Amino acid sequence: MDRNPYLVNKAFRSYLLATVMSTMAVSFGSMLGSIVVGQVLGSDALGAVNVMMPIIQMLAAINALVNIGGATVMAVCIGRGRATEIHGIFTKCMVMSLTVSLTIAALGVLFIDPIMDVLCTTDALRADAREYGLLVFAMSPLYILMPGLGTFVRMDNAPKLATYGFLTSNIVNILLAYVFMGPMDMGLPGFALSTAIGYIAGAAVLATHFRRDSRLGFGKGTVRTSEILSMGSPAAFAMMLIMVNMLGMNLIVMNNMGSEGMAIRSVCLNIQMLSSIFVSGISQTLQPVGGTLYGSEDMTGMRMVTSIAARYQIAASGTIMVIALLVPQLFLTVYGVTDPSTVEEGIHCIRLFAPFIILQALNYMVMILFQVFGHRPASLAVSAIECGAVLAFAYTLVGYSTDYIWTSFWMGELLASLIIVTASLLIRHIRPEFSGLALLKRPEGLTYDTSSNGDGSDLPTTLDSIESFLSTNGVPDEICVRARLCCEEIMLNVIEHGISGDPDRFMDVLVRIVDDRVLITIRDDGGPFDPIAYDSDGVGLMIVKGQCSSLNYARSVNQNNVFLGFPMTN
């Protein structure tokens, strides 16, 4: 039968909520906290919080560079049957996160005044921004370590626990923010303290993972630090450019519209954050799921997961854009902007800004796809074009009208989209081995993939099709028979002990002929179950081990993967 999207769909959905919650660890807490700040302390305090957003974005970028990059490398290693690298990757990432965050904390606290000279040019906001900024810098390790730990827990087949950790973090943060800034009248330091306690509470929940059947732990491995940083660099570079964009646009707004403009800018930034929770969550779900599929060179699976992500992305960002266009005053009211003249100007500015949301979502997803598919220079280029174009339009056109501050966001993204499409068409014309907008490269050798029902009703047909594919493409008859026999033993084990003969579930089988080897991957969504290690009488497993030249098992994205290898010659 043809490849069924069941396993890819299930892997994506199971990781989506946890990944969205991961982005909430920074974005949602800051966004809801900003609501509390605006409602309790007023629009000037809201603007002061926004002054520090470039620094918070920088910390998120470091998390992406080290921890999201490390988790993606881990997914690729698992997809290639190298699960033994997990300890080394986790150790490197935690050590780097702690070292870098402590350095940032020390430098930020020591040099807070020179930093404020760069971040804030409005005297009305400076005192509050400095007070809040000191605590943000002091909390830098929490901003990096807690989301990073959640990323690895999610990758280690525990997306629900990761979700609980991030939910706990945000709930504690918001509840304490109301208490500290309301009844206790602690001002912005109360907001910073509530964030810190929220991170600690979330980390405590995540730490329970290590009392379970966790593969995470400290140890050595052969994966180089440069490989981790290289994998994380496109997303991190994009986030750093967002930081540059935040700083540049903040300064433009402060210099041209004052504190009133900063209040509106804060609302627009929080609308962007709301969108980014889903934009980043959906796109970054591509990293563990797409990374595993890419590692096993499953081209059909990669196309499926790309299509799923695009549908989610358009639905989420499109909905937020429409709300911003239709009822912009809703966002102003929620964030405590009540001055009539500011509200009138804010409604106008938000509507000019709104188209940016869906364009940015689509460009960000393409950037992540470039990263997962190995086109890292292209991924970096997308980020640079987005940031550079937005700032260029704003600086060039603001002299004509302050309206261009807000339209420059979507104008820059539109230019980036046009460049991406043009470049992709040109590359595919020159290099026909690439396909699609994200330039997915066809794997080496010959490939056949299929799915088989969980009840085993079409198992004979599946085995016939595998054997026929191998035979038709020049694999010796003896190897064809051995491959069929091993697939049958493994798949029967999965049906009986992994997915319990459920007709609504499927196994995926990917068969590749590469050089002088036949490589087969069998994937299912049963509970943690190693079919090559389970055999009631030992005969089936003995047969498989005797017929294969290589036999490995790995569990990734809550699914079991068995890797079989056969030489083309005896």
C-alpha positions, 0 to 999 in steps of 0.5 A, a space after each residue: 500500500 502507499 505511505 500512510 501519513 498516520 505516524 508522521 501526523 501523530 509525531 507532529 501533533 504529540 510534539 506540537 503542544 510541548 514545543 508551543 509551551 516551550 516558546 511560551 516559557 519566555 514569550 508567553 510569560 513576558 506577554 501576560 506579564 506585560 498585561 499585568 504591568 500595563 493594567 497595574 502600573 500603566 503604559 510608561 511601565 509597559 514601555 520600560 519592560 519593552 526596553 529590555 525585550 532585545 536582551 530577553 530575545 538575546 537570551 532566547 537566541 542563546 538557548 536556540 543556538 545551544 539547546 535547540 541546536 543540540 536537541 536537533 543534532 540528537 534527533 538526527 543521531 537517533 534517526 541514524 541509529 546513533 543513540 549512544 551520543 545522547 549523553 555527550 550532547 546533553 552534557 555539552 549543551 548544559 555546560 555551555 548554557 551555564 557558562 554563557 549565562 553566568 557570563 552575561 549575568 555578571 557583565 549585565 549587572 556590572 555595566 547596566 548604565 552603559 547598556 541603558 545608554 544604548 537601549 533607552 533614549 527616553 528619560 521618562 522610561 530610563 529609571 524603570 527600565 534600569 531597575 527591571 534590567 538589573 534583575 533580568 540580567 541577574 536571572 539570565 541563567 534561568 532564561 537559558 537553562 530552564 527552556 533548554 532543559 525543557 527542550 531536551 526533556 521533550 526530545 527524550 520522548 517526554 513531551 507531556 512532562 515538558 508541557 507540564 513544566 512550561 505550564 507550571 512556569 507560566 501559571 506561577 509567573 502570572 499569579 505571582 505577578 498579580 500578587 507582587 505588583 498588586 497587593 504587595 506594590 513591588 513594581 517592576 522588581 515584583 514582575 522580574 521576581 515572579 518570572 524567576 520563581 516561575 522558571 524555578 517551579 517549571 525546572 523542578 517539574 522537569 527535573 522529575 524526568 530524571 527519576 524516570 526511564 530517562 536517556 538524558 544524563 552526563 557523559 562523553 560523546 563524539 559529537 563536536 561542539 561545532 556540530 551543535 552550534 552549527 545546527 542551532 546557528 540559523 535559528 539563533 541567528 534569526 533570533 539575534 537579528 530579531 533582537 537587532 530589529 527590536 532595538 533598532 525599531 525601539 530607537 526609531 519609535 522613541 526618537 520619533 513618537 516618544 513614550 506614547 509611541 513606545 506604548 503602541 510599540 509594546 502592544 504591537 510587539 506583544 501581538 507579535 509575541 502571541 503569534 511567535 508562540 505558535 510560529 516558533 512552536 510549529 516551526 520548531 516541531 519540525 526540528 525533532 520530527 523533521 530531524 529524525 526523518 532527515 536522519 533516516 533520509 525519509 523524503 516522503 515523511 519530510 514532505 508530509 511533515 512540511 505540509 502539516 506544519 504549513 497548514 498549522 502555520 497559516 491557520 494560527 498566524 492568519 487568525 491572529 492577523 485577522 483579529 488585529 485587523 478587525 479589533 485592534 482596540 482589544 489589544 490596546 485595552 488588554 495592555 492597559 493603554 487607555 488614553 484616548 489620543 493614544 488609543 486612536 493612534 494605536 488602532 491606526 498603527 496596529 492595522 498597518 502592522 498586522 499583515 506582517 504577522 502571516 508573512 513573518 510566520 511563513 518566512 520563519 518556517 522556510 528558514 527552519 526547513 532550510 536548517 533541517 534540510 542542511 541548507 544553513 547558509 540559506 537559512 542564515 540569509 533569510 534571517 539577514 534579509 528579513 531584519 535588514 529589509 525591515 530596518 532599511 525601510 523604516 530608517 529610509 521612509 520614517 522621515 516622510 511619515 511615522 506610518 512607515 514605522 509600522 508598514 516597514 515590518 510587512 514590507 521587509 517580510 514581503 521582500 524576503 518572501 520574493 527573494 526566497 521564491 526567486 532564489 528557490 526557482 533558480 536553484 531548482 532550475 540549475 540543480 534538479 536534484 532539489 525539490 520544493 520551496 525549501 529545496 529538499 534534496 533527493 536521497 542517494 540511491 533508490 528508495 521505496 517506502 510503504 505502510 502496513 496495517 497494525 492488524 497484519 492483514 496486508 503484511 503478505 502484500 507489504 512483504 511481496 512489494 518489498 521483495 519485488 522492489 529489491 529484485 527489480 533493482 538488481 539485488 541478488 535473490 538471496 539478499 531479497 529473501 533474507 531481507 523479506 524474512 527479517 522484515 517479517 519477523 520484526 513486523 510480526 513482533 511489532 504487531 503482536 507486542 508493540 501495537 497489539 494488532 490495532 487496525 487503526 494504527 500503521 507501521 512505516 517501512 522505508 527501504 533504500 538501496 545505497 551503493 552496495 547495501 540494502 538499508 531498511 527502517 521499520 517504524 511504529 508508534 507503540 509504547 517503548 518496545 524494542 522488537 529486536 530484543 523481545 522474542 519468546 523462544 529466541 528463534 525469531 531474533 536468532 534468525 534476524 541476527 543471523 541474516 543481517 549485517 547490522 541491526 539497531 534500535 532507537 526510540 525517537 519522537 515517541 516512536 520505535 525505530 528498527 534499522 536493518 542492514 544487508 550487504 549486496 554480496 555474501 
